[in-house]
Amino acid sequence: MASTARFDVVAIGNAIVDVLARADDSLIEAEGLTKGSMRLIDAAEAERLYAAMGPAVEVSGGSAANTLAGMAVLGERCAFIGQVADDQLGHVFTHDLRALGVAYETPPLTEGAPTARCLILVTPDGQRTMNTFLGASHLLEQAMIDEEWIADAEILYLEGYLWDPELSRAAMRRAIDVSRGAGRKVAFTLSDAFIIDRHGADFRKLIAEGLFDILFANEVEIQALAETDDFEAAVAKIAPQVPLLVVTRGSDGAIALQDGERTAVGAEPIETVVDTTGAGDLFAAGFLSGFAEGRSLKDCLTMGAVCAREIIAQVGPRAQTDLKAKVAARLG
């Protein structure tokens, strides 16, 4: 879309550093974890589990931040709002995001909780089991919301993970008001079924109020939101309530529903799934980039699928290949 706005997307989300390590299924079982799931842990558990993990790699993460990182590589103008602490991991997160060209100016906390980290165990089948210590990321206050940035962005992108704490929930509600007041679009990603279990009533109310222009979900999340085990029934229930619904289906591709019309694409072929960390985040990056460029929904979905494929063929949620070239080659 041709625009005079300063940013294509401003996102608000958890500012997290991912700590990734290879793990056998035996470690997952010994820790009593559910493979492929995400759970919240406290500082003590984070230290204990870190000691039990194998050699690890630290990579800046966070769902919405990962999406912006992908969008920046694709050439979009992006800004991030999220809370870190003034510590080593906070400095790593800040450097990594800015190095990609994403505007990021949220002041770090000088005392209190440390920067958030997600301890990710990656099993041989590429599944990631996430153990998240939220630390400073959940201390994002309304005062940290840059209202000028939000009003000057075509799209405000919010991650459901940050809806959990009351403090940041209030900040996000304010951001929605600012964005809509400026005539901009609001996109929301449901993030995880456990978030819907906790805040589904809130999300359904926001949707009913017409506050989301674009809603991202995967199969499990859309069914949880619609309170049904039937995928098609879930889509039929939610789609009429949002202008644009986008649902990813793993190896079955993805769909978008707008004005009663359904567009679908298959998953991009891949030889080996290495690590599914960030697959949904990078799908959103591709889709939103296409949307910002005014492309068709089929192209937007295809861009999302290409970005998701590239990210699951590597370790970590930040692209190590030239996404822009890969998308250009795919779209011709």
Phi, psi and omega in degrees: 000129177293133187208148174259003179297151180292321183237149170284317181217134165246128182244147174239127182193184178288132175264102189230145170256124179276136175244105188255137177216143173292145181210142174280161177301332181297324178291319178302315181293317181298328180274356180069032183264158175261114185301133178087001183262176173232134176226158177264139180230162177265180185298320182295316179294325178298317180292318181295314182292323178300321179293331182275345182283159174281189178307137188236160176240133180261125181222132178300137184220219188094129188305301183293325178295321176299318179299315179294323178301317177294318180295321180297319178297327179281357174100011181272159180266117190228153174218147182236142174236119181190156189257125169241173174258164178276070181220183186301312181293327176296321178292322178298312181300312182299313180299312184299319182290314181294326181297336179274354180095010177274128177292130180209115185225014178298122181298136180286154175286136181263353177207162179097219187295145177281172178299142181294150174217149178241116179273114188246121177262117182255115182274165184304336180275005178087355179288144179244134178248116191256136179234106193251124170258114191280337173042231185293337186299332181268013177252022179289118182262161179301327181297340180274353181283119179276097185292331177294318177300312184296317180292338183254026177238136179299322183227133169262123183247123184240140177257137182299330180307326185276001179282347187295308182281141182300322183300307183285333177298318178295322179296319181290323176298320177296319180298320178299316180298318181294315182297312181292325178295333179270003179076023180266177179258148178243124176248142183225135175249131184292337171076304186194147182299328182291331175291322178293323176302323183275325189230019181305320180298319177299312183297318180296324179292316179298320179294316180297330179279356178074029184273348179250130176269329179226130179238125177256139178204162167253182184302312182297318183292318182293325178291322178294319180295320182275355179058051177209153177267002181258116184301309183297323178295322179295313179298317181297330181282318187274322186307317181293347185267348181230143180302323181217117177250129180237124183232125176268148185228031178061233182292349178268007176089217184205158178228156173226138180235124182216129179052040177079358180256139183248130177240136182226148171225155176275168175289148177287140181296143179213139182284312184223127173276116183267315186198120183276003179303125175084005182301312179294323179297316182283332172300313179299324178299313180295315182298310183295327177296315177298319180297317180296331181271001178075025181281168177292160179298325178297317178294320179300314179296319179296318177299319177297317181295321178297314181295320178296318179299316182296324185283328181277356177267007181219175174265129176099161188266003179250127190300134176253002176242170181278092182301320183298318179292320180296318179293316180299319180294323182288319183276347178073000000 
